[in-house]
Amino acid sequence: MTVTVNGKPKPLGEAKTLSQLLEALGVKAAKKAVELNGLIISPSAFATTPVAANDQIEIIQFVGGG
Amino acid sequence: MTPLIIAGRTFHSRLFIGTGKFGSHELMRKAIEASGSELVTVALRRVDLDKNPEGDPLISKLDPGKVVIVPNTSGARTAEEAIRIARLARAAGGFDWIKLELTPNLHHLLPDPIETLKAAEVLVKEGFKVLPYINADPVLAKRLEEAGTVAVMPLAAPIGSNLGIRTRDMLEIIVANARVPVVVDAGLGMPSHAAAAIELGADCVLINTAIAAAADPVGMAKAFAKAVEAAEEALAAGPRAPRASADASSPLTGFLWEKPEH
């Protein structure tokens, strides 16, 4: 059971929610944006948003830029 | 000069800073502080899950009480991609200022005017404060202003080129006609370039590479701040218009060899 995160396959493991998946991946949720199957998920909904096998997930952060 | 106001927010410094290319976050923080800037840009990218899953701590190094944080849509090649990035920036950090940057060609990084206008129209309707990065095109600048952007950001020269103002004539037309603040962005390599932009009537300048890639970014940030202030003070002091012929500064009478007239 895998999901695709930032273009790469990752094991879904025991994760049932987006929060659990982020934690399993070692991602700190603060100031991150997440797209689940093309839909933007608000950070307040990470804990209640279910994830499932074959989901397409993007995890986006702020970096330096001009 | 009258204070600079963009989207209802007053800025005491006419120098904006891009946060790319700094050697460290600490250097970036110090350079921003030294510059006195109250607006900084940031970019959005994927978290690198293999090398740094926790993520880049950049945003936590910026104090939103001191600077307006403006995410950019760099990397976007189409209006659709830029809109997606803007929405992600809002979701991630609650940011509703967005620097619209649409550069389909990675060689020259010049902005796509058609996609920029399309994206601006959508994002303005969604309540974003849109600052579009554009070529120095007076017609496009007016079209964006009419679409509701809070500023326009015409380029002086290609991004990161440090070439200085290569678009002067068009910038002068933009400045003469704009009803929103004009931010000269991209290509300004030296403090004198920034001063020249303010002197020709731009409301402010955005500097990234020239400061971040300097050997001493903090020193360069101070130098840019002084140049921008000097240009502001000069304009406030009422410069005399240039003229084509000479106008002697020293008296043209009383020379030593003058023969007294009888």
HADDOCK unambig.tbl for C-alpha pairs under 7 A between the chains (distance, minus, plus):
assign (segid A and resid 6 and name CA) (segid B and resid 46 and name CA) 6.50 0.50 0.50
assign (segid A and resid 25 and name CA) (segid B and resid 53 and name CA) 6.85 0.50 0.50
assign (segid A and resid 26 and name CA) (segid B and resid 53 and name CA) 5.53 0.50 0.50
assign (segid A and resid 26 and name CA) (segid B and resid 54 and name CA) 5.84 0.50 0.50
assign (segid A and resid 27 and name CA) (segid B and resid 53 and name CA) 5.04 0.50 0.50
assign (segid A and resid 27 and name CA) (segid B and resid 54 and name CA) 4.40 0.50 0.50
assign (segid A and resid 27 and name CA) (segid B and resid 55 and name CA) 6.70 0.50 0.50
assign (segid A and resid 28 and name CA) (segid B and resid 54 and name CA) 5.01 0.50 0.50
assign (segid A and resid 28 and name CA) (segid B and resid 55 and name CA) 6.85 0.50 0.50
assign (segid A and resid 31 and name CA) (segid B and resid 92 and name CA) 4.83 0.50 0.50
assign (segid A and resid 31 and name CA) (segid B and resid 93 and name CA) 5.24 0.50 0.50
assign (segid A and resid 32 and name CA) (segid B and resid 92 and name CA) 4.77 0.50 0.50
assign (segid A and resid 33 and name CA) (segid B and resid 88 and name CA) 5.60 0.50 0.50
assign (segid A and resid 33 and name CA) (segid B and resid 89 and name CA) 7.00 0.50 0.50
assign (segid A and resid 33 and name CA) (segid B and resid 91 and name CA) 5.87 0.50 0.50
assign (segid A and resid 33 and name CA) (segid B and resid 92 and name CA) 4.28 0.50 0.50
assign (segid A and resid 40 and name CA) (segid B and resid 88 and name CA) 6.83 0.50 0.50
assign (segid A and resid 42 and name CA) (segid B and resid 91 and name CA) 5.70 0.50 0.50
assign (segid A and resid 59 and name CA) (segid B and resid 46 and name CA) 5.79 0.50 0.50
assign (segid A and resid 59 and name CA) (segid B and resid 47 and name CA) 5.87 0.50 0.50
assign (segid A and resid 60 and name CA) (segid B and resid 44 and name CA) 6.48 0.50 0.50
assign (segid A and resid 60 and name CA) (segid B and resid 45 and name CA) 5.50 0.50 0.50
assign (segid A and resid 60 and name CA) (segid B and resid 46 and name CA) 4.40 0.50 0.50
assign (segid A and resid 60 and name CA) (segid B and resid 47 and name CA) 5.47 0.50 0.50
assign (segid A and resid 61 and name CA) (segid B and resid 44 and name CA) 5.56 0.50 0.50
assign (segid A and resid 61 and name CA) (segid B and resid 45 and name CA) 5.62 0.50 0.50
assign (segid A and resid 61 and name CA) (segid B and resid 46 and name CA) 6.06 0.50 0.50
assign (segid A and resid 61 and name CA) (segid B and resid 47 and name CA) 5.77 0.50 0.50
assign (segid A and resid 61 and name CA) (segid B and resid 55 and name CA) 6.68 0.50 0.50
assign (segid A and resid 61 and name CA) (segid B and resid 56 and name CA) 7.00 0.50 0.50
assign (segid A and resid 62 and name CA) (segid B and resid 42 and name CA) 6.50 0.50 0.50
assign (segid A and resid 62 and name CA) (segid B and resid 43 and name CA) 5.64 0.50 0.50
assign (segid A and resid 62 and name CA) (segid B and resid 44 and name CA) 4.60 0.50 0.50
assign (segid A and resid 62 and name CA) (segid B and resid 45 and name CA) 6.44 0.50 0.50
assign (segid A and resid 62 and name CA) (segid B and resid 56 and name CA) 6.91 0.50 0.50
assign (segid A and resid 62 and name CA) (segid B and resid 58 and name CA) 6.83 0.50 0.50
assign (segid A and resid 62 and name CA) (segid B and resid 59 and name CA) 6.31 0.50 0.50
assign (segid A and resid 63 and name CA) (segid B and resid 42 and name CA) 6.02 0.50 0.50
assign (segid A and resid 63 and name CA) (segid B and resid 43 and name CA) 5.21 0.50 0.50
assign (segid A and resid 63 and name CA) (segid B and resid 44 and name CA) 5.83 0.50 0.50
assign (segid A and resid 63 and name CA) (segid B and resid 45 and name CA) 6.70 0.50 0.50
assign (segid A and resid 63 and name CA) (segid B and resid 56 and name CA) 6.26 0.50 0.50
assign (segid A and resid 63 and name CA) (segid B and resid 58 and name CA) 5.99 0.50 0.50
assign (segid A and resid 64 and name CA) (segid B and resid 19 and name CA) 4.57 0.50 0.50
assign (segid A and resid 64 and name CA) (segid B and resid 20 and name CA) 4.06 0.50 0.50
assign (segid A and resid 64 and name CA) (segid B and resid 21 and name CA) 6.95 0.50 0.50
assign (segid A and resid 64 and name CA) (segid B and resid 42 and name CA) 5.04 0.50 0.50
assign (segid A and resid 64 and name CA) (segid B and resid 43 and name CA) 5.70 0.50 0.50
assign (segid A and resid 64 and name CA) (segid B and resid 58 and name CA) 6.84 0.50 0.50
assign (segid A and resid 65 and name CA) (segid B and resid 18 and name CA) 5.76 0.50 0.50
assign (segid A and resid 65 and name CA) (segid B and resid 19 and name CA) 4.94 0.50 0.50
assign (segid A and resid 65 and name CA) (segid B and resid 20 and name CA) 3.82 0.50 0.50
assign (segid A and resid 65 and name CA) (segid B and resid 41 and name CA) 6.18 0.50 0.50
assign (segid A and resid 65 and name CA) (segid B and resid 42 and name CA) 4.46 0.50 0.50
assign (segid A and resid 65 and name CA) (segid B and resid 43 and name CA) 4.59 0.50 0.50
assign (segid A and resid 66 and name CA) (segid B and resid 18 and name CA) 3.88 0.50 0.50
assign (segid A and resid 66 and name CA) (segid B and resid 19 and name CA) 5.77 0.50 0.50
assign (segid A and resid 66 and name CA) (segid B and resid 20 and name CA) 5.48 0.50 0.50
assign (segid A and resid 66 and name CA) (segid B and resid 41 and name CA) 5.54 0.50 0.50
assign (segid A and resid 66 and name CA) (segid B and resid 42 and name CA) 6.26 0.50 0.50
assign (segid A and resid 66 and name CA) (segid B and resid 208 and name CA) 5.68 0.50 0.50
